[in-house]
Amino acid sequence: MRAFLMLVLGMILGAAAIVVGVYFYFATGQAPVATSAFPMPFEKKLAHWALNATVGREMPKTVPLQPDDANLAAGAQIYREHCAVCHGLPEQKPTLIAAGMYPRPPKLLEGKGVTDDEPGESYWKVANGIRLTGMPGFRPRLSETQMWQVSLLVANADKLPKSVHDNLSVPMVTDEKAVPTK
Ligand code: HEC
């Protein structure tokens, strides 16, 4: 009995110590807040667990549009206007905005991007955004059709029709001021 009570007391004190430790970590300014600061311990892991669990549960499993030329062309136009400033254009340097963000917005038109994700997964992220990352939620400012068009674009970024790729290859005006970062 006595040993059991000691164990329970030990567990309560241990839990209290963790709460106090976490409180002091944040309250005394030990936690990183600048975009250029080091990552917080477990920050990426915890954030990705939470994101993947929610997206996996909520993402639509069927895609209501075809990735045909018309939808991909419309997606490219939306991408240029609302995504390129952060996620970049093919063979262009990152904008000053993208270069100063934490976490850095991944390139979606070069390399693997999100071509290995279901379009429904990207659609969920476009519609809802990703908290505390800078990734905006676009619902209801883009229509459902527009959000699917741009999601199909990034899902098919490695096999776009030439006309769509050519449109995306025209540099943004802000690119003149972009600086190499890495
Ligand atoms: C203001 C900057 C910004 C804009 C504009 C923006 N994003 Fe993002 N986006 C981000 C950041 C930062 C992340 C990384 C979030 C993370 O690390 O979890 C992200 C993540 C994503 C992801 C997930 C990438 C992955 O590897 O899982 C997708 C898909 C995406 N964005 C699509 C878009 C689309 C499509 C648009 C335009 C309609 C857009 N984003 C506009 C900043 C932006």
Boltz pocket constraint, residues with backbone or C-beta under 6 A from the ligand:
constraints:
  - pocket:
      binder: B
      contacts: [[A, 78], [A, 79], [A, 82], [A, 83], [A, 84], [A, 85], [A, 86], [A, 87], [A, 101], [A, 102], [A, 103], [A, 104], [A, 105], [A, 106], [A, 108], [A, 113], [A, 114], [A, 121], [A, 122], [A, 125], [A, 126], [A, 130], [A, 133], [A, 134], [A, 135], [A, 136], [A, 138], [A, 150], [A, 151], [A, 154]]
      max_distance: 6.0
